[in-house]
Structures are given as C-alpha cells and as structure tokens.
Amino acid sequence: MLSGSSLLVEKESAIGKMEGCYKVKRIKESGGAKVILGMAMTQDSKTGAITLSQCLFAEWTLECLGMSDRNPRSTPLPCGIELSELNAPRTDDNMLFMKDKPY
C-alpha cells in the first residue's frame, strides 16, 4: 500500500478502511507495492517503466454488479493504442468541436 501519512496510526486506519472497501490485501514481502486500489502494478527492472493493469478492479466491479458472467466486447479504439497530449485538439475548430465531449 502506498500511503501519504507519517503517523503509523493514521496509516493503519487508512489501510483497514481500504481493505474493507476494495478487497485490498497486505503484501508482506519487500519490493514495493503490487496492487493499488485494484490495479496491478509491475515495474520493469531494466528500464524502470511502470505498468498498471485494471483487470482486477474491472473483475471486482463486474462481480459486485452481478455481471461477471457477461461476454467481453471490444472498444472502438485499436488494441495497444498510446494516447498522449499530442492527441488533444490543437486548432480552434477542433477545440470548439470537442468542448462538449466528456474526455
């Protein structure tokens, strides 16, 4: 668990609340966080790149909503697409068109 408190009592209280709400499990071995709010976290030891996966959170959410037996569907975006600030609208016309879009 990553925390932002220097007081052990506050940290333990926060961890207890998280365990109750999000099925968070404490990791006893060293080496850093492995799961953050249902997101699995891995770090490439050579490059230092961090990867987050929301599969655990999605599965938990579907289970809570009674939808874990549903069939997966593709998203409209191609698999593996990398979005960045470069994808943001730059021209006045594009900014106006995207103004009411929830992105």
Buried (B, 14 or more C-beta within 10 A) or exposed (E): BEBEEEEEEEBEEBBEEBEEEBBBEEEEEEEEEEBBEBBBBEBEEEEEEEEEEEEBBEEBEEEEEEEEEEEEEEEEEEEEEEEEEEEEBEEEEEEEEEEEEEE
